[in-house]
Amino acid sequence: MPKTIIRKANISDIDALVSLLRELFSVERDFTFNRDAQSQGLKMMLDHYDNRCIMVAERDHQTIGMCSAQLLISTAEGGCVAWVEDMVIKSSFRGKGIGCNLLSSVEKWAQCRGVRRLQLVADRNNLPALKFYEKMNWKTTELICLRKK
């Protein structure tokens, strides 16, 4: 069985990451896929990389998953927290432990930076994702996410 490698993303990964975001946004009702916007966002994430992280899962030189995180300051925590986004594994590779390894690598990246809390939002109708996060010991909160454009 081929080995899955978890590593930090680089600029040459953008096309593969955009394809993963297309798959992710196909199940998230709040987001619409836009190749140019997603490419620009990824480039921004990869620029000044100290407070941001994109990890990729790779098998046989093919990018099969990604997860990103950014550091923020929380007054509630009195320190840094990490905002986790874009957790996606190609559908044909799900259920093989790759997502667990990928999310754990982002969690380790954040812990090395002294974060006091990790947080994310997930589509309330994406039951497989919610079950995955529960399995990874993420807890729901009483907070809801609001947004304004």
HUTA-V410788 format. One record per residue. RES is the residue in one letter. PHI is phi in whole degrees, 0 to 359 (NA if undefined). OMEGA is omega in whole degrees, 0 to 359 (NA if undefined). Layout:
res=RES phi=PHI omega=OMEGA
res=RES phi=PHI omega=OMEGA
This chain:
res=M phi=NA omega=180
res=P phi=296 omega=181
res=K phi=275 omega=175
res=T phi=267 omega=179
res=I phi=254 omega=174
res=I phi=253 omega=182
res=R phi=211 omega=175
res=K phi=288 omega=178
res=A phi=287 omega=173
res=N phi=223 omega=187
res=I phi=302 omega=181
res=S phi=287 omega=179
res=D phi=273 omega=191
res=I phi=304 omega=181
res=D phi=300 omega=179
res=A phi=293 omega=180
res=L phi=292 omega=177
res=V phi=299 omega=178
res=S phi=297 omega=177
res=L phi=295 omega=178
res=L phi=296 omega=175
res=R phi=301 omega=179
res=E phi=294 omega=180
res=L phi=297 omega=184
res=F phi=289 omega=177
res=S phi=289 omega=179
res=V phi=250 omega=180
res=E phi=257 omega=185
res=R phi=291 omega=184
res=D phi=277 omega=184
res=F phi=235 omega=178
res=T phi=241 omega=180
res=F phi=291 omega=177
res=N phi=213 omega=186
res=R phi=310 omega=182
res=D phi=295 omega=180
res=A phi=295 omega=181
res=Q phi=293 omega=177
res=S phi=298 omega=179
res=Q phi=297 omega=178
res=G phi=298 omega=178
res=L phi=296 omega=177
res=K phi=299 omega=178
res=M phi=295 omega=178
res=M phi=298 omega=184
res=L phi=279 omega=177
res=D phi=272 omega=183
res=H phi=51 omega=192
res=Y phi=286 omega=186
res=D phi=297 omega=183
res=N phi=257 omega=180
res=R phi=224 omega=182
res=C phi=211 omega=167
res=I phi=236 omega=176
res=M phi=255 omega=178
res=V phi=237 omega=171
res=A phi=255 omega=185
res=E phi=229 omega=176
res=R phi=223 omega=182
res=D phi=51 omega=179
res=H phi=63 omega=177
res=Q phi=244 omega=177
res=T phi=283 omega=185
res=I phi=242 omega=179
res=G phi=193 omega=178
res=M phi=206 omega=173
res=C phi=202 omega=181
res=S phi=236 omega=177
res=A phi=209 omega=177
res=Q phi=223 omega=177
res=L phi=273 omega=176
res=L phi=226 omega=174
res=I phi=260 omega=179
res=S phi=247 omega=174
res=T phi=290 omega=179
res=A phi=297 omega=181
res=E phi=269 omega=183
res=G phi=69 omega=181
res=G phi=177 omega=183
res=C phi=283 omega=169
res=V phi=231 omega=178
res=A phi=241 omega=176
res=W phi=262 omega=183
res=V phi=260 omega=179
res=E phi=217 omega=168
res=D phi=56 omega=176
res=M phi=278 omega=181
res=V phi=209 omega=174
res=I phi=237 omega=176
res=K phi=309 omega=187
res=S phi=305 omega=183
res=S phi=287 omega=181
res=F phi=248 omega=181
res=R phi=287 omega=178
res=G phi=80 omega=182
res=K phi=245 omega=179
res=G phi=87 omega=182
res=I phi=292 omega=179
res=G phi=298 omega=178
res=C phi=299 omega=180
res=N phi=295 omega=181
res=L phi=293 omega=179
res=L phi=295 omega=177
res=S phi=298 omega=179
res=S phi=294 omega=177
res=V phi=290 omega=177
res=E phi=299 omega=178
res=K phi=296 omega=177
res=W phi=303 omega=181
res=A phi=293 omega=180
res=Q phi=299 omega=178
res=C phi=296 omega=179
res=R phi=260 omega=174
res=G phi=76 omega=181
res=V phi=295 omega=181
res=R phi=258 omega=179
res=R phi=201 omega=169
res=L phi=251 omega=180
res=Q phi=216 omega=177
res=L phi=205 omega=170
res=V phi=241 omega=179
res=A phi=222 omega=177
res=D phi=297 omega=184
res=R phi=298 omega=180
res=N phi=266 omega=180
res=N phi=270 omega=185
res=L phi=300 omega=177
res=P phi=300 omega=178
res=A phi=294 omega=180
res=L phi=298 omega=177
res=K phi=294 omega=178
res=F phi=299 omega=180
res=Y phi=296 omega=177
res=E phi=298 omega=177
res=K phi=300 omega=181
res=M phi=272 omega=176
res=N phi=70 omega=171
res=W phi=277 omega=182
res=K phi=245 omega=174
res=T phi=285 omega=180
res=T phi=237 omega=175
res=E phi=275 omega=180
res=L phi=283 omega=170
res=I phi=239 omega=180
res=C phi=262 omega=175
res=L phi=240 omega=176
res=R phi=214 omega=179
res=K phi=218 omega=178
res=K phi=252 omega=NA
